Amino acid sequence: MAYVDPNYKSKREFIDAVKAGVKHYPYNPSGMFPVEQNGCITIEGPHYPKPHKWYAQCYVEHGVVVKVK
């Protein structure tokens, strides 16, 4: 699981931003497990300490989210 900045309150906001061309660089806040630079990952939001309310399966190319399911 990973986060992106800014901290979107809904999955719809995140999807719309990706479609609009905003670049998102996923990261793991603990730093223990590096995020895949190419392939499929899961983004969760909003960020801790708020409870996670949405999850999005994403495709990443060269460290940038390019598509959201």
Long-range contacts (C-beta under 8 A, 24 or more apart in sequence): 1-28, 1-42, 1-43, 1-44, 1-55, 2-26, 2-27, 2-28, 2-35, 2-41, 2-42, 2-43, 2-44, 3-27, 3-28, 3-29, 3-43, 3-44, 3-45, 3-47, 4-43, 4-45, 4-65, 7-45, 7-46, 7-47, 8-45, 8-46, 9-45, 9-46, 9-53, 10-45, 10-53, 10-54, 11-45, 11-54, 11-55, 11-56, 11-68, 14-43, 14-45, 14-54, 14-56, 14-68, 15-56, 15-68, 18-58, 18-65, 18-66, 18-67, 18-68, 23-64, 23-65, 24-64, 24-65, 25-63, 25-64, 25-65, 26-58, 26-60, 26-63, 26-65, 35-60, 35-63, 36-60, 37-62, 37-63, 38-62, 43-68
